[in-house]
């Protein structure tokens, strides 16, 4: 039963949406709760940083392997379900660890499977929705909704139950995700059914797309993605130093997630009207303007629209990237190529986490100027790709 598709009468899109809704819930809880739980276990800030960073380093290598395995399986669903089941079992070990090395081991092992199946899930869902004429963005948006709900809910749980509730909550959420994974549909097209690859020439081997015009947009958005870590890691601190109270900072952060979900829901109304690289270029340009504005420590009334731009600077660029990959690759390398894209983003995240820590310490809010400069480099990469190979519009999608 674990790997067999169930509930065939429910649409594939609805079953996939249910999985995305649960996929980010555990992460939404851990963002709020994990630092508190670790502190009460006697873990110092430096050790907390290691516990958070080590899985990112390991996932960078694991993603490439898992993506390749998924592409060679009869269906991507098998890898996703196995990963979700493993990710549901390992965190149970958190019930028996109380010191740094034990927590580091269990948390790292618990973080690897969900991190590895994420790119596979995106690639599989993109192929399914294109074949069925449905919308990837709407399905993916529910993942952000689930994340936001746990962001908000865990705040109340901290007040009511203290940090002791974290491990049972986390285990319950990953087990929920594992259970929902059993209902995922098969994603690959039947052998006798036409796929997007049949409509126009696309790459079926990775070496066919390992060329500058294809890699530059992915590298460009990965740089842009990396610049967002100055916001994720340091915005709350900078705003507090600016005199903004915590009861305002929380809603400001939530606005970013709200705009991200809103953009994904709205994608189906305009996503097919412009090329994917044009979408990426718009995302890059708005990112530059957003970070420049943030560097001037704007007041709350201006921070509100700047936070709402998160839907453009992140969500729009993310959607442009996954559509660009899907446009130029066949199902044979879908997950592997998407994994490379995610690996590039993760690598930039690590660089940004280290670099912006020093930059913000030295420059304060003016560190956003550095983020804007890097975003401009990302925009240049995307523009160069368009200059090398012009986008081609067709009835299926954009590139």
LINCORWO-V438213 format. One record per run of one state. SS is the DSSP state (h for helix, s for strand, l for the rest). FROM is the first residue (numbers start at 0). TO is the last residue. Records with the same first field share a line. If there is no record, write none. Layout:
SS = FROM-TO  FROM-TO
This chain:
l = 0-10  23-23  40-43  72-74  96-98  132-134  161-163  181-194  198-201  203-204  208-210  227-227  241-244  273-274  294-298  308-308  329-329  388-398
h = 11-22  24-39  44-71  75-95  99-131  135-160  164-180  195-197  205-207  211-226  228-240  245-272  275-293  299-307  309-327  330-387
s = 202-202  328-328
